[in-house]
């Protein structure tokens, strides 16, 4: 039996060596190398599988290639298709030199045309319109994306109409949701909403520097960035009368237009005093006015909840409309907020 297996293996190698350089219209079916001409729609299972022309079925091996369109499944370490794909590519590297109608799942997935389906991997790229999902560490789409990008870094220079969810999201026209730590868009269209710690919209965004006063801190400086409907703010406050003079924090807010001049401005943010270790959670409901194209004034009531790190510690406000100490660590203060903003955005 062992002798027969050796003979069969030798014959297989001889056939492979004899036919490897022959006409690509001749099917080759060996353990190491399989070749399928046009119309030979049988599964190719071997170390290297090569399909000439259009092919249907399956290629399972270490290296799978098909020179034209492929319908079925390629499963291996490296998979490549020379034309459109209908089906599945599952491997370490998957490339399609045409539209993808199905799924690419691997470490690196690329398509030089449209993707109508899903790319799942560490790096996903497509060069034309995409309808579906890109999920990976780095997702790039150079054409319009009618779907979603989920990953650490998501980029699209044209337009995303689905969603970008990741640590860093960038796009040209934003008409959908961006959810991440850093969001960048060239312009904002109807329905666009960036939500993150830092959201930069070049056209249609909101960037402002604010100098304000309230009952706890007479000197306040903050930077606001995002869009008018939703922006984030980084705050720094100073009161020379406090034992711990400085407090820093961050929050969020919204400008709700009431016309061309007035707007409502709800805001909430958190402040922390590092030396005293006190935390202040503050909310204000302001009425704003556009004094010019770049100057805004806001004023309104505010509520502050103070948590004291040291029992029965006290922060005395300059004034208050209402003040209630609930226990040794928690206090509520109702006061007033007023600020002048310089808009940096158009």
Secondary structure, DSSP 8 states (H G I E B T S, - for coil): -HHHHHHHHHHHHHHHHHHTTS-TTS-EE-SSEEEE-TT--S-EESSEEEE-SSEEEEEESSEEEESS-EEEEEESSEEEESS-EEEEEESSEEEESS-EEEEEESSEEEESS-EEEEEESSEEEESS-EEEEEESSEEEESS-B-SEEEEEEEEEEEEESSEEEEEEEEEEEE-SEEESSEEEEEEE-TT-EEESSEEEEEET-EEEEEEEEESS-SEEEEEEEEETTEEEEEEEEE-TTSSS-EEEEEEEE--EESSSSEEEEEEEEEEE-TTT--EEEEEEEEEEEESSSSEEEEEEEEEEEEE-SSTT-----S--SEEEE-SSSEEEEEEEEEEEEEE---
